[in-house]
């Protein structure tokens, strides 16, 4: 059978062998956590606790104004030491709530309290998702309750679950599908009810046969849920590419998936939704892949939000001597870190530790005009033209060339034989275009 | 050889040429656009650097705006006072007494003073580095050191020194604002050339954190505020700054006791 996919894209080596067969390990409670007030797309949270307040695990500690925002909860029980600026894994610094654990009762779901979700109305389900602070766990961290409430004039007819995990190295979603298939399917059913759709597609790249098998087995007993094996190609897990592959619809320029009647969520989000609705559990922990050839024992770790990277890496045996680069996320879209003191946030799908051999410093050469990046760009842009426009500070031209449609997947840089940091330049262009629009 | 065909060609081409020449001459008379001769004169007096400090597309556009009375003489911060006066006489505009402003780099965090946090091998521009945790220097507020300000200066008035910090040539600087806009950390500010005392730091972190990353960071200890009686020193957001309208000593720092030597005299006495 020919597997469906999207046009263009690239084929990076997978490097999944580091952690793909390792069970998710639960990490012990961290001594201290740093919970950033901004971990999602939208308005930042305002803290509702003060310095020296005693908080309990799972307690609400921050909420944001406006519709597009998300709540944050205390990942451990302890005392708020301070609310100050700390290094943020997105590459800047940001306000964080620093909680020092006091060893008191941890979050514990009362098994008797299992909620019968089928009796709840659509609105109640969405409220529970909002209260638990669920965001898209694939990397963008878009608040989930917003996705579940599309405007009235947008008719949603298909719900797509993203189990592609197309970034090399990362295996968190893969392990979740193998180990927590029941919960994923439960989450999918809850979201289907909230969205009022009867059809759900679970897209999984074909390099995870065990996940496809288990998910197929679990989903068989429910109507409307189909497992869709997809061709292995980067960026198969990008929202727009997945929609194209799964239902053959193209999201127009500047539009959202809901404009073509689709909603996409990550498998981790489905688990988050299931736990939020059935166990009333807020999003205080997530599965993080700690991997790469720079860490001693690559693992998939269930860690609390706010745990410093340092503790997670130590949990995985520490760094090897030749470790040279640490990224949050995968090698294609991940953010380089300069310190291991940054905390795990809701969008941290992995911590990638690379040796100098795997992350060499490449010399940049002049553009050959070869068009390899054009052939690679899944958004059908002209990356070489846009990056050149940015080089010459012609930001209006960059905008005309569609710079704002760039999904920053990095295919162009991966493909470029001259090692030109094309996507980095496009990001500069996007920043400047936004600045020009504001002024 | 047939001379008649040759003659025909020469005559017909010549004739056509003559007709078009006449048409062009007529059109020149009929369709002539009267341009104010003042515009050309004003443009000649303007600096001609097309730096964009006036906010218009260049000196030519600035000249048009001046002649049409849409703007006053303060629009060009770059031109010499004598040139501005001449333009004023020409157009009957009042000369505005503009104090010459020059750029001041409010950071001393060069390669030896500020800690290095990591190796950076991304795009070697300050703007590019802001996407990757702000380059190699540990200070999140200070100069990044890749010289975006140097690249945009149309007057060759700003250069990187050995420490990797931009140094402004106060004689060449015209205050055109380009470097101020180019700096992603807002480290560069424009100040009148008569102001000499500055707190050269932009770090708004608490004193402890600032001291950890940089030897010459302002730690907001307020020693300068107490030492200076004129009230010219203030501390806001963990950062001291000089209010030059109040500070009464032009070329003297209020105290030698600044623990990090963040207060510095910039430029030569009596500059104009």
Interface residues (C-beta under 8 A of the other chain):
Chain A: X84 X85 X87 X91 X92 X93 X335 X336 X337 X338 X339 X361 X421 X424 X425 X427 X428 X431
Chain B: X117 X118 X121 X122 X123 X127 X128 X131 X132 X133 X134 X140 X205 X206
